[in-house]
Amino acid sequence: MTTNDARHSLTDARRTPTDARFTLTDAERDLLPSDEEVRFYQEHGWYLSKKLLTDEEVDLMNAAADRFYAGHRDRTLPQRPPRLAYWEPEQGDVHRHNDYIFYEHDTIGSILAKPLIAAVAARIAQTGQIRLWNSTLIHKPQRADDARNIVPWHFDRHYWQTCSSDEMLTAFIPFHDCDEEMGTITMVDGSHRWKETGGDDSTSRHFADRDRSELEEMLQENAAFNNGEVRKVPVNIPKGHISFHHCRTYHGSGYNLSDRPRRAISLHLQDRTNQWRPYELSTGNRVVYNNDVLVRADANGNPDYTDPDFCPVLWEDPR
């Protein structure tokens, strides 16, 4: 199968009639956030959902991750983006990140495309449409002797400077109960409402490429600038539940001190309004996000963040 054939197969497999694709059952509608929970997200910048995935769905993703780590791919990217996070076996027992898991693995992609997940995201973000932005399979080993297993304080919007929207969000989906011992995701409560003290080119670099102490200092400076408190809230996530956070919410995670690996997916999501915008560094060079070299071009020759192969619609309000 050629690369183009694979792209068409992926698109065809995930295009279904709108009335079937974006319809929730009565039981699923009961799992949507209440008005009070929507207000909580808007005020605090994060939200822990009800049980959105069955144990079987979560176990299927975990088994699929085993196959992925053993080398299985349903398709591979047509080219390697400039800042791709992609663990390979020769890197050993380290904190693993593999971008574009939605694209490369059909089992995982089909479960992540469950309309209920994106419908929850749409409700808390108060948008009528949710599209995929990116997806990362994460494996944090149970070891406290490698500082790379710590995710320092950051917020995702810094890495998405080519996006026009400030309302994008991320769903963090563990494959098991996930608590503080496992190094669960921790939010800086309400930090999405802060104004920044100012930034430089370094803010567009991924946290893996920056010094942890520098990022901690930036967090403290932004809190002080806003007369805010750095209130760190670990989110204990039962199996099948999902933690959502705003693209400007500071978050991080600590060591996995449990007796098993911590596995999860970060599912990054766009709201309806998001589109590509140019973003220049002080050098005059433009920032290039990984999607920019993969998605189709729009009518003006710019990256099209509605490309159905890489940024498919996951939820459209049927009303």
ABEGO torsion letter per residue (X at the ends): XBAAAAAAAAAAAABBBAAAAABBBAAAAAABBBAAAAAAAAAAGBBBBBBABBAAAAAAAAAAAAAAAAGBBABBBABBBAABBBBBAAAEBBBBBBBGAAAABAAAAAAAABAAAAAAAAAAAGBABBBBABBBBBBBBBBAABAAABBBBBBAAAAAAABABAABBBBBBBABBBBAAAGBBBBBBGAAABBBAEBBAAAABBAAABBAAAAAAAAAAAAAAAGBBBBBBBBBBBBGBBBBBBAABBBBBBBBABABBBBBBBBBBBBAABBBBBBBBAAGBBBBBAAAAABBBBAAGBBBAABAAABBBABBBAX
